Amino acid sequence: MFPSATRRRRRPPSGPTADHRAYTPSVGTRPVRILTAKVGLDGHDRGVKVISRALRDAGVEVIYTGLHQTPAQVVEAAIQEDVDGIGISLLSGAHMTLFPEVLRLLRERHAEDIVVFGGGIVPPGDVAALRELGVDEVFTPGTSIQSIVEYVRRRFGKVGVEAG
């Protein structure tokens, strides 16, 4: 696979259905792109869908991969979609296995410039361990949707219009 530095950059949306109001050139000349994923056997997807919608409403291009994805599927989709970040939702308790595997596969594919963040049921001690491994941010139960949108704005640059 080619190094991530060779990933192509997209043009603004066009055509009769394009929403130009949500387009904000924040990473180079394109909007921020985030892939959201449910990795592993966890079947609870309401939270990731709510977060994906909030990010989209804030002007982020969101690609949701659906339930029961493997780390390899998530990394492949992230590279193919040329995303800036991967947001992983894990409620299964497998965070200390699945997050590191996603990070390992990104390094293996020379795509370590893709930022990994996520949330779910993660004990405080594991949050620190995941951050040390390279997970940029870990959100735990009770985190507000607005806090996650603000994180994406801070991490990737101001994106789109206010979520409301």
C-alpha positions in Angstrom: 0.0 0.0 0.0 1.1 3.5 -0.6 2.2 5.7 2.3 -0.7 7.9 3.6 1.2 11.0 2.4 0.1 10.1 -1.1 -3.6 10.1 -0.2 -5.6 12.2 -2.6 -7.6 15.2 -1.4 -11.2 15.8 -2.5 -12.9 18.8 -3.9 -15.9 20.5 -2.3 -19.3 18.9 -2.8 -21.0 19.7 -6.1 -24.2 18.9 -7.9 -27.9 19.6 -7.3 -28.0 17.9 -3.9 -24.8 19.2 -2.4 -25.1 21.2 0.8 -22.5 23.9 0.4 -23.5 25.5 3.7 -22.0 22.6 5.6 -18.7 22.7 3.6 -15.9 24.4 5.4 -12.3 24.0 4.2 -10.7 23.0 7.4 -8.1 20.4 6.5 -6.4 21.9 3.4 -9.2 22.6 1.0 -11.7 20.0 2.2 -14.0 19.4 5.2 -12.9 17.2 8.0 -13.7 13.5 7.4 -14.3 11.1 10.3 -15.0 7.4 10.1 -17.1 6.1 13.0 -17.1 2.4 13.7 -18.4 -0.3 16.0 -15.6 -2.8 16.3 -16.0 -6.3 17.5 -19.1 -8.1 18.7 -20.8 -5.1 20.4 -24.3 -4.6 19.0 -25.2 -1.4 20.7 -25.1 1.3 18.0 -27.5 4.0 19.2 -24.7 6.1 20.7 -22.4 6.0 17.7 -25.3 6.9 15.5 -26.1 9.9 17.7 -22.5 11.0 17.7 -22.2 10.5 13.9 -25.3 12.6 13.3 -24.1 15.4 15.7 -20.7 15.5 13.9 -22.5 15.6 10.5 -24.7 18.4 11.7 -21.6 20.3 12.8 -20.2 20.2 9.2 -18.1 17.1 9.4 -18.2 14.4 6.7 -19.0 11.2 8.5 -18.7 7.7 7.2 -20.4 5.2 9.5 -19.2 1.6 8.9 -22.0 -0.2 10.8 -21.9 -3.0 13.4 -19.5 -5.9 13.9 -16.5 -4.5 12.0 -13.0 -6.0 12.4 -10.1 -3.7 13.0 -8.8 -4.6 9.5 -12.1 -3.6 8.0 -12.1 -0.3 9.8 -8.5 0.5 8.8 -9.1 -0.4 5.2 -12.3 1.8 5.1 -10.4 4.7 6.7 -7.7 4.5 4.1 -10.0 4.1 1.2 -12.2 7.0 2.4 -9.1 9.2 3.1 -10.3 10.2 6.6 -8.7 12.4 9.1 -9.8 10.4 12.1 -11.5 7.2 13.3 -14.0 7.4 16.1 -14.5 4.0 17.7 -17.4 3.1 20.0 -16.8 0.1 22.3 -19.2 -1.1 25.0 -18.0 -4.7 25.0 -15.0 -4.4 27.3 -12.6 -5.3 24.5 -11.1 -1.8 24.3 -7.6 -3.0 25.4 -7.5 -5.5 22.5 -9.3 -3.6 19.7 -8.0 -0.1 20.0 -4.3 -1.3 19.9 -5.0 -3.6 16.9 -6.5 -0.6 15.0 -3.4 1.4 15.8 -1.1 -1.4 14.8 -2.8 -1.9 11.5 -2.6 1.9 10.8 1.1 1.8 11.4 1.5 -1.3 9.3 -0.3 0.5 6.4 1.7 3.7 6.9 -1.5 5.6 7.8 -0.5 6.7 11.3 -1.5 10.2 10.5 -5.1 9.1 10.9 -6.1 10.1 14.4 -7.9 7.4 16.5 -10.3 8.4 19.2 -13.3 6.8 20.8 -15.5 6.0 23.7 -17.5 3.6 25.6 -17.3 1.7 28.9 -13.6 2.2 29.7 -12.3 2.2 33.3 -10.2 5.2 34.2 -7.0 3.2 34.4 -7.5 1.9 30.9 -8.2 5.4 29.6 -4.6 6.4 30.6 -3.2 3.2 29.1 -5.1 3.7 25.8 -3.8 7.3 25.6 -0.2 6.0 26.1 -0.7 3.5 23.3 -1.7 6.4 20.9 -5.5 6.8 21.2 -5.9 10.6 21.0 -9.0 10.9 23.2 -11.2 8.5 25.1 -14.8 9.5 26.0 -16.5 7.7 28.9 -20.2 7.5 29.8 -21.7 10.9 30.7 -19.6 12.8 28.1 -21.9 15.3 26.4 -22.4 15.2 22.6 -21.2 18.9 22.5 -17.9 17.9 24.2 -17.2 15.4 21.4 -18.1 17.9 18.7 -15.8 20.5 20.4 -13.0 17.9 20.6 -13.3 17.3 16.8 -13.3 21.1 16.2 -10.2 21.6 18.4 -8.3 18.5 17.0 -9.1 19.0 13.3 -9.9 22.6 13.0 -13.2 24.5 13.1 -15.8 22.6 11.1 -19.1 23.7 9.6 -21.9 25.3 11.5 -22.9 25.0 15.1 -24.7 21.8 16.0 -28.1 22.6 17.3 
